[in-house]
Amino acid sequence: MKKQSIKVIALLAIVGTFATGCDLLKSLEYTVTPTPLEMHGDSVLVKVDVTFPEKGIHKKASADITPMLGNTALKSIRVQGEKATGNGEVVAYKVGGKVTYNDFVAYTPDMEAADLMITGKVFKGEKQKEEITPTKIADATIITPYLVKKDFKVIIANDEFRRVTEETFVAQLNYSKGQSTVTSSEMRQDDIKSYQTFLENAQVDPKVVLKSINITGFSSPEGEEDKNNSLSTDRAATGKTSAMKVAKNANNETATGEIYKETGSGEDYDGFKNALSADNIMDEDDKNLVLRVLETISSPAEREKAMRDMGKTFSYLDKNIFPQLRRTEVVAVYDQTGFSDEELMDLSTSNPDTLNLEELLFTASIYTDLNEKLRVYKIAETRFSEDYRTSNNVGAVLYMQNKLSEAKGQFEKANGIQDNAISKNNLGAIAGVNGNRTKSIDLLNQANGAGEEVNYNKGILDIQNGDYASAISRFGYFYKASYNKALAQLLNGNAANAVTTINNSDDAESARGYYLKAVAAARQDKLQDIVSNLMNVFSKDSSLKAKAAKDREFLKYMENTSFSAIVK
């Protein structure tokens, strides 16, 4: 716990003057700050100023003063007169003095409605002479930090689903050596037939929108470069004419309009390299030699001469590789609209194998019913087990169903597939819910950047550790109107802001929300608001009457008839 983060909310100290019942120690005055005592970060700070009057302690006397908080004895403090032997704090006989006592004690449930008592022993020399009569000096304990909502957030890994994707359909027209004429036999090739079918379907399919048709002519890298450049341009022109004929036959109006982009690309060295690399017949040494020529000789004329000098190797290229490069590519670019939400949900039940990973992940996100969401994520996990997102998201739904052990197993599985910040956050959430704050913060620190959920989860831990200013900062903008942010504001000393925040949150009208507003009203001394908020609390959860009846936040109103009437 960070001691410096503790905010003293009620600084109204009670002052009591109590007789000790002996001549060696006169009446002492005790001032407790704060009162009632407060729990922060699972500990209670006890601060008592003990004031000794003039001649309040005999010169040769000493006293061991021991506070008792409920059933727990705190550390003792020794105070002694100016002539007593020992290591206690010395108080002058004639003028008296003040001793400040500080201690931290781990909170236990019996301290909630306990009294802070003072007891002890009085000595003269080494002999005990008297006992300090047990005396109440303060009430304990405000435990409002325990109102924290342990709603640690898990993260569902995002899908990469796109309803509309840009796709291409590619057809190819091949040419004879040195020619740019498209033959009738080439127009009967399977890829041209498929292209016509594509255009026919695109004309009537509202989910397909043609954007452009790119016509690119190429030549093979033998012969004069200038002639090859002109030849590729001519091939692009005849390719466009042929493509428009196909579009006309397909009755596709769009593909017969101003949609074409025509380019002559010259000698196709990139295509040459790809075709050469894909060839499985040519001798590897010969292939590597040709590739070195392509990579090391920049002049087209010198490259061609070097290849021709290879003899049989060049003959193989001229027969098997170069013909593939004498072509025009027809590339139709179009937007494809995928399945609708309704279609995806139906397919996830009737035929899930037709859906890819991103479609399954997206479909699961559509469902609000957790069982249906889990069903689809499990399908995705079965089919795409290599992707950590599937196992993580199964775990996230199990967490939402409060199946923490199963969820933990899924998050560990996901992180085993791929070490990732999202699953680390989710494992940190599990640890937080289970009360292992040290493990939780360690995992959350490894999850930085995974999402706003990480900071929210750290904010919960900050409240539990007593660092309320840090919690407010962590809740930030994304969770600016949340119950826990309101609680942190209250504990940080701003009850008015806490009420505003809770009224803008999902808990504005929940039992816990009304209870927090009642506490805020008590800290602002607004009795009417205390009563009205508590009445709303009890109408939603009558079991909270018992808590309110002993809650030290309402201590000063315990005897008020308006208050006592509603907590009975």
C-alpha positions as CSV (number, residue, x, y, z in Angstrom):
1,M,0.0,0.0,0.0
2,K,1.2,3.5,-0.8
3,K,0.8,5.4,2.5
4,Q,1.1,8.7,0.8
5,S,-2.0,8.0,-1.3
6,I,-4.3,7.8,1.7
7,K,-6.7,10.6,1.8
8,V,-8.1,11.7,5.2
9,I,-11.7,12.1,4.5
10,A,-13.1,12.9,7.9
11,L,-10.7,15.1,9.9
12,L,-13.1,15.7,12.8
13,A,-11.2,14.3,15.8
14,I,-12.9,13.4,19.0
15,V,-11.1,14.6,22.1
16,G,-11.5,12.8,25.4
17,T,-10.0,13.4,28.8
18,F,-9.9,10.4,31.0
19,A,-8.7,9.7,34.5
20,T,-6.2,6.9,34.8
21,G,-7.2,6.0,38.3
22,C,-3.7,6.4,39.9
23,D,-1.5,9.1,41.4
24,L,1.5,8.4,39.1
25,L,-0.4,9.2,35.9
26,K,-2.9,12.0,35.9
27,S,-5.8,12.7,33.5
28,L,-4.8,12.4,29.9
29,E,-6.3,13.8,26.8
30,Y,-6.6,11.7,23.6
31,T,-7.1,13.1,20.1
32,V,-7.7,10.6,17.3
33,T,-7.4,11.5,13.6
34,P,-9.4,10.6,11.7
35,T,-12.4,9.4,13.6
36,P,-14.1,7.1,12.9
37,L,-10.9,5.2,11.9
38,E,-10.6,4.4,8.2
39,M,-9.5,1.3,6.3
40,H,-7.3,1.9,3.2
41,G,-5.4,-0.7,1.3
42,D,-6.5,-3.4,3.7
43,S,-5.0,-1.6,6.7
44,V,-6.2,0.8,9.3
45,L,-4.1,3.8,10.3
46,V,-4.3,4.6,14.0
47,K,-3.0,8.0,15.0
48,V,-3.5,9.2,18.5
49,D,-2.2,12.4,20.1
50,V,-1.8,11.8,23.8
51,T,-1.6,15.1,25.8
52,F,-0.2,15.1,29.3
53,P,-1.3,18.1,31.5
54,E,1.1,19.9,33.9
55,K,2.4,17.4,36.4
56,G,0.6,14.7,34.4
57,I,3.2,12.0,35.0
58,H,5.3,11.4,38.1
59,K,9.0,12.1,37.5
60,K,10.0,8.5,38.3
61,A,7.0,6.8,36.7
62,S,6.6,5.2,33.3
63,A,3.5,3.9,31.4
64,D,3.0,1.4,28.6
65,I,0.0,2.7,26.7
66,T,-1.7,0.1,24.5
67,P,-4.5,0.8,22.0
68,M,-7.0,-2.0,21.4
69,L,-9.0,-2.1,18.1
70,G,-11.8,-4.5,18.7
71,N,-10.1,-7.7,19.7
72,T,-6.7,-6.7,18.3
73,A,-4.0,-5.2,20.5
74,L,-1.9,-2.7,18.8
75,K,1.7,-2.0,19.5
76,S,2.4,-0.4,22.9
77,I,4.2,2.9,23.4
78,R,6.2,3.7,26.5
79,V,6.0,7.1,28.1
80,Q,8.1,8.0,31.1
81,G,8.8,10.8,33.6
82,E,12.0,12.9,33.4
83,K,13.8,10.9,36.1
84,A,12.6,7.4,35.1
85,T,15.0,5.0,33.6
86,G,14.3,3.3,30.2
87,N,13.9,4.1,26.5
88,G,10.4,5.6,26.5
89,E,9.4,9.1,25.3
90,V,10.1,11.5,28.1
91,V,7.4,13.9,29.3
92,A,8.4,16.9,31.5
93,Y,6.8,16.9,34.9
94,K,6.0,20.6,35.3
95,V,4.9,21.6,31.8
96,G,3.5,18.2,30.6
97,G,3.7,17.5,26.9
98,K,2.3,15.6,23.9
99,V,3.2,12.2,22.5
100,T,1.9,11.1,19.0
101,Y,1.2,7.4,18.5
102,N,1.0,5.9,15.0
103,D,0.4,2.4,13.9
104,F,-0.9,0.4,10.9
105,V,-2.9,-2.7,11.6
106,A,-4.2,-5.2,9.1
107,Y,-8.0,-4.9,8.8
108,T,-10.1,-7.8,10.1
109,P,-13.9,-8.0,9.8
110,D,-14.5,-7.5,13.6
111,M,-13.0,-4.0,13.3
112,E,-15.9,-2.7,11.3
113,A,-18.1,-1.9,14.2
114,A,-15.4,-1.9,16.9
115,D,-14.3,0.7,19.4
116,L,-10.8,2.0,19.7
117,M,-9.8,1.6,23.4
118,I,-6.9,2.6,25.4
119,T,-5.5,0.4,28.2
120,G,-2.1,-0.1,29.7
121,K,0.1,-0.4,32.7
122,V,1.8,2.2,35.0
123,F,5.2,1.5,36.7
124,K,7.4,3.1,39.3
125,G,10.9,1.9,38.7
126,E,10.5,-1.6,37.4
127,K,7.5,-2.4,39.6
128,Q,4.0,-2.3,38.1
129,K,1.8,-0.1,40.3
130,E,-1.5,0.4,38.4
131,E,-3.4,-0.4,35.2
132,I,-4.9,2.2,32.9
133,T,-8.6,1.7,33.0
134,P,-9.8,0.5,29.5
135,T,-11.4,3.5,27.9
136,K,-13.0,4.1,24.5
137,I,-11.4,7.0,22.6
138,A,-12.8,6.5,19.1
139,D,-15.1,4.5,16.8
140,A,-14.0,2.2,14.0
141,T,-14.0,1.5,11.1
142,I,-15.0,3.1,7.8
143,I,-14.5,0.4,5.2
144,T,-15.9,2.2,2.1
145,P,-13.0,1.0,-0.2
146,Y,-14.5,-2.5,0.1
147,L,-17.5,-1.2,-1.9
148,V,-15.2,-1.5,-5.0
149,K,-16.9,-3.4,-7.8
150,K,-14.6,-6.2,-8.9
151,D,-15.9,-6.1,-12.5
152,F,-12.5,-6.8,-14.1
153,K,-12.8,-6.5,-17.8
154,V,-11.7,-9.1,-20.3
155,I,-10.9,-8.4,-23.9
156,I,-12.4,-10.2,-26.9
157,A,-9.8,-10.2,-29.7
158,N,-11.0,-8.4,-32.7
159,D,-11.8,-9.9,-36.1
160,E,-10.5,-8.6,-39.3
161,F,-13.8,-9.1,-41.1
162,R,-14.6,-6.7,-44.0
163,R,-18.0,-6.7,-45.4
164,V,-16.8,-5.2,-48.7
165,T,-13.5,-6.4,-50.0
166,E,-11.6,-5.5,-53.2
167,E,-11.1,-8.6,-55.4
168,T,-9.7,-9.3,-58.8
169,F,-10.5,-11.6,-61.7
170,V,-7.6,-12.3,-64.0
171,A,-7.7,-13.6,-67.6
172,Q,-4.8,-13.8,-70.1
173,L,-4.5,-13.5,-73.8
174,N,-1.4,-15.1,-75.4
175,Y,0.3,-14.2,-78.6
176,S,2.6,-15.7,-81.2
177,K,6.2,-14.5,-81.3
178,G,6.4,-10.9,-82.6
179,Q,2.6,-10.7,-83.0
180,S,-0.1,-8.6,-81.5
181,T,-3.1,-10.2,-83.1
182,V,-5.6,-12.1,-80.9
183,T,-6.5,-15.4,-82.6
184,S,-10.0,-16.9,-82.6
185,S,-8.6,-20.0,-80.8
186,E,-7.2,-17.8,-78.0
187,M,-10.7,-16.3,-77.5
188,R,-12.0,-19.9,-76.9
189,Q,-9.6,-20.6,-74.1
190,D,-11.0,-21.6,-70.7
191,D,-9.8,-18.5,-68.9
192,I,-11.6,-16.3,-71.4
193,K,-14.8,-18.3,-71.1
194,S,-14.5,-18.0,-67.3
195,Y,-14.0,-14.3,-67.7
196,Q,-17.2,-14.0,-69.7
197,T,-19.1,-16.0,-67.1
198,F,-17.8,-13.7,-64.4
199,L,-19.0,-10.6,-66.3
200,E,-22.4,-12.2,-66.8
201,N,-22.8,-12.9,-63.1
202,A,-21.4,-9.5,-62.1
203,Q,-24.1,-7.8,-64.3
204,V,-26.9,-9.3,-62.2
205,D,-25.2,-9.7,-58.8
206,P,-25.8,-6.6,-56.6
207,K,-22.9,-7.7,-54.4
208,V,-20.4,-7.3,-57.2
209,V,-19.4,-3.8,-58.3
210,L,-16.9,-3.4,-61.1
211,K,-14.4,-0.6,-60.4
212,S,-11.9,-0.9,-63.2
213,I,-10.5,-3.3,-65.9
214,N,-6.8,-3.0,-66.3
215,I,-5.3,-4.1,-69.6
216,T,-1.5,-4.6,-69.6
217,G,0.5,-5.8,-72.6
218,F,3.9,-7.6,-72.2
219,S,6.6,-8.9,-74.5
220,S,9.3,-11.5,-73.9
221,P,12.8,-10.3,-73.3
222,E,14.4,-11.3,-76.6
223,G,14.7,-9.0,-79.6
224,E,15.2,-5.3,-79.8
225,E,14.0,-3.4,-76.7
226,D,12.3,-0.6,-78.7
227,K,10.4,-3.0,-80.8
228,N,9.3,-5.0,-77.8
229,N,8.1,-1.8,-76.1
230,S,5.9,-1.0,-79.1
231,L,4.8,-4.6,-79.3
232,S,3.6,-4.6,-75.7
233,T,1.6,-1.4,-76.4
234,D,0.0,-3.0,-79.5
235,R,-0.9,-6.1,-77.5
236,A,-2.5,-3.9,-74.8
237,A,-4.6,-2.3,-77.5
238,T,-5.8,-5.6,-79.1
239,G,-6.3,-7.0,-75.6
240,K,-8.6,-4.2,-74.7
241,T,-10.6,-4.7,-78.0
242,S,-10.9,-8.4,-77.3
243,A,-11.9,-7.8,-73.6
244,M,-14.7,-5.4,-74.7
245,K,-16.0,-8.1,-77.1
246,V,-16.2,-10.5,-74.2
247,A,-18.0,-7.9,-72.2
248,K,-20.5,-7.3,-75.0
249,N,-21.2,-11.0,-75.3
250,A,-21.8,-11.1,-71.5
251,N,-24.2,-8.1,-71.8
252,N,-22.2,-6.3,-69.1
253,E,-22.9,-2.7,-69.6
254,T,-20.3,-1.5,-67.1
255,A,-17.5,-3.5,-68.8
256,T,-18.2,-1.9,-72.2
257,G,-17.9,1.7,-70.8
258,E,-15.2,4.0,-69.6
259,I,-13.7,1.6,-67.2
260,Y,-10.5,0.5,-68.9
261,K,-6.9,1.3,-68.1
262,E,-4.6,0.4,-71.0
263,T,-0.8,0.0,-70.5
264,G,2.1,-1.4,-72.5
265,S,4.6,-2.7,-70.0
266,G,7.5,-3.6,-72.3
267,E,9.8,-6.6,-71.7
268,D,8.6,-8.6,-68.8
269,Y,11.7,-9.4,-66.8
270,D,9.8,-9.9,-63.5
271,G,7.5,-12.4,-65.2
272,F,10.6,-14.0,-66.7
273,K,12.1,-14.5,-63.2
274,N,8.9,-15.9,-61.8
275,A,8.4,-18.3,-64.7
276,L,12.0,-19.4,-64.5
277,S,11.8,-20.0,-60.7
278,A,8.6,-22.0,-61.1
279,D,10.1,-24.3,-63.8
280,N,10.7,-27.8,-62.5
281,I,12.4,-29.3,-65.7
282,M,15.3,-27.0,-66.4
283,D,18.6,-27.9,-64.9
284,E,19.2,-26.0,-61.6
285,D,22.7,-24.9,-62.6
286,D,21.4,-23.5,-65.9
287,K,18.5,-21.8,-64.2
288,N,20.8,-20.2,-61.6
289,L,23.1,-19.0,-64.4
290,V,20.2,-17.3,-66.2
291,L,19.0,-15.7,-63.0
292,R,22.5,-14.3,-62.3
293,V,22.6,-12.8,-65.8
294,L,19.2,-11.1,-65.1
295,E,20.4,-9.8,-61.8
296,T,23.9,-8.6,-62.8
297,I,23.5,-7.2,-66.4
298,S,21.5,-4.1,-66.6
299,S,21.6,-3.5,-70.4
300,P,18.8,-5.4,-72.2
301,A,20.9,-5.9,-75.3
302,E,23.8,-7.3,-73.3
303,R,21.4,-9.5,-71.3
304,E,19.9,-11.0,-74.4
305,K,23.4,-11.6,-75.9
306,A,24.5,-13.4,-72.8
307,M,21.5,-15.6,-72.9
308,R,21.8,-16.4,-76.6
309,D,25.4,-17.4,-75.9
310,M,24.1,-20.2,-73.6
311,G,23.1,-22.3,-76.6
312,K,20.8,-25.1,-75.6
313,T,19.7,-23.2,-72.5
314,F,18.5,-20.3,-74.6
315,S,16.7,-22.7,-76.9
316,Y,14.9,-24.2,-73.9
317,L,13.9,-20.6,-72.8
318,D,12.7,-19.8,-76.3
319,K,10.5,-22.8,-76.4
320,N,9.2,-23.1,-72.8
321,I,9.5,-19.8,-71.0
322,F,9.3,-17.0,-73.4
323,P,5.9,-18.0,-74.9
324,Q,4.3,-17.5,-71.4
325,L,5.5,-13.9,-71.4
326,R,4.0,-12.9,-74.8
327,R,0.6,-11.9,-73.4
328,T,-1.9,-9.3,-72.3
329,E,-3.3,-9.6,-68.8
330,V,-7.0,-8.6,-68.3
331,V,-7.5,-7.8,-64.6
332,A,-11.0,-6.9,-63.5
333,V,-11.0,-5.1,-60.2
334,Y,-14.3,-5.2,-58.2
335,D,-15.8,-4.7,-54.8
336,Q,-17.3,-7.9,-53.4
337,T,-19.9,-7.5,-50.7
338,G,-20.0,-10.5,-48.4
339,F,-22.8,-12.1,-46.4
340,S,-25.3,-10.0,-44.5
341,D,-25.5,-10.4,-40.7
342,E,-28.6,-12.6,-41.2
343,E,-26.9,-14.8,-43.7
344,L,-23.8,-15.2,-41.5
345,M,-25.9,-16.2,-38.5
346,D,-27.9,-18.6,-40.6
347,L,-24.7,-20.2,-42.1
348,S,-23.1,-20.5,-38.6
349,T,-25.9,-22.9,-37.8
350,S,-26.7,-24.6,-41.1
351,N,-23.3,-24.7,-42.8
352,P,-20.5,-23.2,-40.7
353,D,-17.8,-24.8,-42.9
354,T,-18.6,-22.2,-45.6
355,L,-17.4,-19.4,-43.3
356,N,-13.8,-18.4,-43.0
357,L,-12.0,-17.5,-39.8
358,E,-12.8,-13.7,-39.9
359,E,-16.4,-14.4,-40.8
360,L,-16.8,-16.7,-37.8
361,L,-15.2,-14.3,-35.4
362,F,-17.4,-11.5,-36.7
363,T,-20.6,-13.6,-36.6
364,A,-19.9,-14.5,-32.9
365,S,-19.7,-10.8,-32.2
366,I,-23.2,-10.2,-33.6
367,Y,-24.9,-12.5,-31.1
368,T,-26.0,-11.0,-27.8
369,D,-26.9,-14.4,-26.4
370,L,-23.8,-15.7,-24.7
371,N,-24.6,-19.3,-25.4
372,E,-24.8,-18.6,-29.1
373,K,-21.7,-16.5,-29.0
374,L,-19.8,-19.3,-27.3
375,R,-21.1,-21.8,-29.9
376,V,-19.7,-19.9,-32.8
377,Y,-16.4,-19.2,-31.1
378,K,-16.0,-22.9,-30.4
379,I,-16.6,-23.7,-34.1
380,A,-13.9,-21.2,-34.9
381,E,-11.6,-22.7,-32.3
382,T,-12.1,-26.2,-33.7
383,R,-11.5,-25.2,-37.3
384,F,-8.8,-22.6,-36.7
385,S,-7.0,-23.8,-33.6
386,E,-3.7,-22.2,-34.7
387,D,-5.1,-18.7,-34.2
388,Y,-4.9,-17.6,-30.5
389,R,-8.0,-15.4,-30.9
390,T,-10.4,-18.3,-31.1
391,S,-9.3,-19.8,-27.8
392,N,-9.1,-16.4,-26.2
393,N,-12.6,-15.5,-27.2
394,V,-14.0,-18.8,-26.0
395,G,-12.4,-17.9,-22.6
396,A,-13.9,-14.4,-22.7
397,V,-17.4,-15.7,-23.0
398,L,-16.9,-18.3,-20.3
399,Y,-15.7,-15.4,-18.1
400,M,-18.9,-13.6,-18.8
401,Q,-20.8,-16.7,-17.8
402,N,-18.8,-16.7,-14.5
403,K,-17.0,-20.0,-15.4
404,L,-13.7,-18.6,-14.2
405,S,-11.7,-21.9,-14.0
406,E,-12.7,-22.8,-17.6
407,A,-12.0,-19.3,-18.8
408,K,-8.5,-19.3,-17.2
409,G,-7.7,-22.5,-19.0
410,Q,-8.7,-21.0,-22.3
411,F,-6.7,-17.8,-21.8
412,E,-3.6,-19.9,-20.9
413,K,-4.2,-22.0,-24.0
414,A,-4.5,-18.8,-26.2
415,N,-1.3,-17.4,-24.7
416,G,0.5,-20.7,-25.3
417,I,-0.5,-20.5,-29.0
418,Q,0.9,-17.0,-29.2
419,D,2.2,-14.8,-26.4
420,N,-0.1,-11.8,-26.6
421,A,-1.2,-8.8,-24.5
422,I,-4.9,-9.5,-24.8
423,S,-4.7,-12.9,-23.1
424,K,-2.4,-11.5,-20.5
425,N,-5.0,-8.9,-19.6
426,N,-7.6,-11.6,-19.3
427,L,-5.4,-13.7,-17.1
428,G,-4.8,-10.6,-15.0
429,A,-8.6,-10.1,-14.7
430,I,-9.0,-13.7,-13.5
431,A,-6.2,-13.1,-10.9
432,G,-7.9,-9.9,-9.8
433,V,-11.3,-11.6,-9.3
434,N,-9.6,-14.3,-7.3
435,G,-8.0,-11.7,-5.0
436,N,-4.4,-12.3,-6.1
437,R,-3.5,-8.6,-6.6
438,T,0.2,-9.2,-7.0
439,K,-0.2,-11.6,-9.8
440,S,-2.9,-9.5,-11.4
441,I,-0.8,-6.4,-11.6
442,D,2.2,-8.3,-13.0
443,L,0.1,-9.7,-15.8
444,L,-1.6,-6.4,-16.5
445,N,1.8,-4.7,-16.8
446,Q,2.6,-7.2,-19.5
447,A,-0.7,-6.4,-21.2
448,N,-0.1,-2.7,-21.6
449,G,-1.4,-1.5,-25.0
450,A,-4.0,-4.2,-25.3
451,G,-6.9,-1.8,-24.7
452,E,-8.6,0.5,-22.2
453,E,-9.7,-2.5,-20.3
454,V,-6.1,-2.9,-19.0
455,N,-6.2,0.6,-17.3
456,Y,-9.6,-0.1,-15.9
457,N,-8.4,-3.3,-14.3
458,K,-5.4,-1.5,-12.9
459,G,-7.8,1.2,-11.5
460,I,-9.6,-1.5,-9.5
461,L,-6.4,-2.6,-8.0
462,D,-5.5,1.0,-7.2
463,I,-8.7,1.4,-5.2
464,Q,-7.9,-1.8,-3.4
465,N,-4.4,-0.6,-2.7
466,G,-5.5,2.8,-1.5
467,D,-4.2,4.8,-4.4
468,Y,-7.3,6.7,-5.4
469,A,-5.8,9.5,-7.4
470,S,-4.1,6.9,-9.6
471,A,-7.4,5.0,-10.0
472,I,-9.2,8.1,-11.2
473,S,-6.5,8.7,-13.8
474,R,-6.6,5.1,-15.0
475,F,-10.3,5.1,-15.5
476,G,-9.8,8.1,-17.8
477,Y,-12.1,8.9,-20.6
478,F,-13.2,5.5,-21.7
479,Y,-14.6,4.7,-18.3
480,K,-15.2,8.2,-17.2
481,A,-18.8,7.4,-16.1
482,S,-18.4,4.3,-14.1
483,Y,-19.3,3.2,-10.6
484,N,-15.6,2.5,-9.6
485,K,-14.5,6.0,-10.8
486,A,-17.2,7.5,-8.6
487,L,-16.0,5.4,-5.7
488,A,-12.4,6.6,-6.3
489,Q,-13.5,10.2,-6.5
490,L,-15.4,9.8,-3.2
491,L,-12.4,8.2,-1.5
492,N,-10.2,10.9,-2.9
493,G,-12.2,13.5,-1.1
494,N,-14.6,14.7,-3.8
495,A,-18.1,13.6,-2.9
496,A,-19.9,16.0,-5.2
497,N,-18.0,14.8,-8.3
498,A,-18.7,11.2,-7.2
499,V,-22.4,11.8,-7.2
500,T,-22.2,13.4,-10.7
501,T,-20.2,10.4,-12.0
502,I,-22.5,7.8,-10.5
503,N,-25.6,9.5,-11.9
504,N,-24.1,9.2,-15.4
505,S,-23.1,5.6,-15.0
506,D,-24.9,2.3,-15.6
507,D,-25.2,2.1,-11.8
508,A,-27.2,5.3,-11.4
509,E,-30.3,3.4,-10.2
510,S,-28.7,0.1,-8.9
511,A,-28.6,-0.8,-5.2
512,R,-24.9,-0.2,-5.1
513,G,-25.2,3.1,-6.9
514,Y,-27.8,4.4,-4.5
515,Y,-25.7,3.2,-1.5
516,L,-22.6,5.1,-2.8
517,K,-24.7,8.2,-3.2
518,A,-26.0,7.8,0.4
519,V,-22.3,7.7,1.6
520,A,-21.5,10.7,-0.5
521,A,-24.5,12.5,1.1
522,A,-23.3,11.6,4.5
523,R,-19.9,13.1,3.7
524,Q,-21.7,16.3,2.7
525,D,-23.9,16.3,5.7
526,K,-27.1,16.0,3.6
527,L,-29.5,14.0,5.8
528,Q,-32.5,14.1,3.4
529,D,-30.3,12.7,0.6
530,I,-29.0,10.0,2.9
531,V,-32.5,8.9,3.7
532,S,-33.9,9.0,0.2
533,N,-30.9,7.2,-1.3
534,L,-31.0,4.5,1.4
535,M,-34.7,4.0,0.8
536,N,-34.0,3.3,-2.9
537,V,-31.2,0.9,-1.8
538,F,-33.5,-1.1,0.5
539,S,-36.3,-1.3,-2.1
540,K,-33.8,-3.0,-4.4
541,D,-31.8,-5.0,-1.8
542,S,-33.2,-5.2,1.7
543,S,-30.1,-7.2,2.9
544,L,-28.1,-3.9,2.8
545,K,-30.1,-2.6,5.8
546,A,-27.8,-4.5,8.1
547,K,-24.8,-3.0,6.5
548,A,-26.1,0.5,6.7
549,A,-27.1,0.1,10.4
550,K,-23.5,-0.5,11.3
551,D,-21.7,1.5,8.6
552,R,-19.5,4.1,10.3
553,E,-20.1,6.4,7.4
554,F,-23.5,7.1,9.0
555,L,-22.2,7.1,12.6
556,K,-23.3,10.7,13.4
557,Y,-26.9,9.9,12.2
558,M,-27.3,6.6,14.1
559,E,-29.5,8.3,16.7
560,N,-31.4,10.4,14.2
561,T,-35.0,9.2,14.0
562,S,-35.3,9.6,10.2
563,F,-32.2,7.5,9.8
564,S,-32.9,4.9,12.4
565,A,-36.5,4.4,11.2
566,I,-35.4,3.2,7.8
567,V,-32.5,0.9,8.9
568,K,-34.6,-1.1,11.4
